Amino acid sequence: MTENQKKSDRQYAAYMARKFFSGAISKHQVLDSFPDFGNDYKIKRLYNRITNKPKKSWLFGISEKKYQTFMNETYELIDELETGRLRLEIMKRLFKELWLHSDNCAEPIEHIWFSISEVAKSTNESREEIRTRYLNFLVEKGIVELVSWEPLKHRFTELGKEIKTESDIEILIKNVA
């Protein structure tokens, strides 16, 4: 699947989910025309949210607070699929992991896969998503560079060493959006 196809499938899935959660179409209509999610983790998460939407009733349903939390998380996922923006919390977590593994930018980062999997576990993102979007973004911007392939090592560049606070990370992400 090409990157453009993946992007259009994500936008279409978000559009259909938004119509479903606003009450414009039924669950069966959404599921019949929902795109194939294959290896796309976020579309699969949205599909599961549609199929497992909790009932809101006074007797057998969930509480109003839990329902509102479910809806807020769902709309956050829909917005992310529509826009494709980088999320600040994931980038902050990735930076913290990379700083930890590089001993505060003093040494090359070995075992970057471990940092990626830790970020994936803590943020509920796929490892592929973090590697392809977030880590590649840092490499493209010249913040992290590849030192060697055998063994695989990365390190922070001089530009990357200047980024120390969360506000610096926010500025970096806002410049992209």
Steps between C-alpha positions, in 0.01 A plus 500: 500500500643836401527790742231700314262203503560455872434869562175503302379182675569662836313816406204300366486283814507814716223658290278190533565472874416866553168450318426190709575661836295807408203273425479571126544136392448160660760255621429261211546774241836594650626143521388420144695790350793508745842470330712189544738568785752224425817609678383848596483505877304824534223405260471170686469688832228720353317193367511343847366822652207492259418135563540530878326831558357484852134553569400801703200414714408536862464129575749285306724756333816669613517822698480838333862577590634177345288554190631855461858375541437236231359762262786746565761232428311396188478854363870551576576188293272624220672840496839334489395283204355797312793734543797265534667735750775389730388466860694691759477237774653234274785726391573596863508135602727411207741782589510386863580144396769612256655732758503215750667258258756756386595599856373856441648526148850393611511159329356348180158340531531124477196273489266771372239229445474471878419872531242470224331201663491675840336806344255274315400324822448817698311696232288226338654560158650240272877468477478549125313828546760632744789389282362624168344827611672621814854362474521571126379854573789547743746364244361722220520810718863425586438449870609136505744347252593146407857423608538141381298212360701218660425526788211739454583821685350848500609817677372848564641771274599842632149621417354205691718566803353851527148360550475445874155613615146405414438849363780442246322183388170689472666764281648227280160335447315830445748595227398184313125555532 
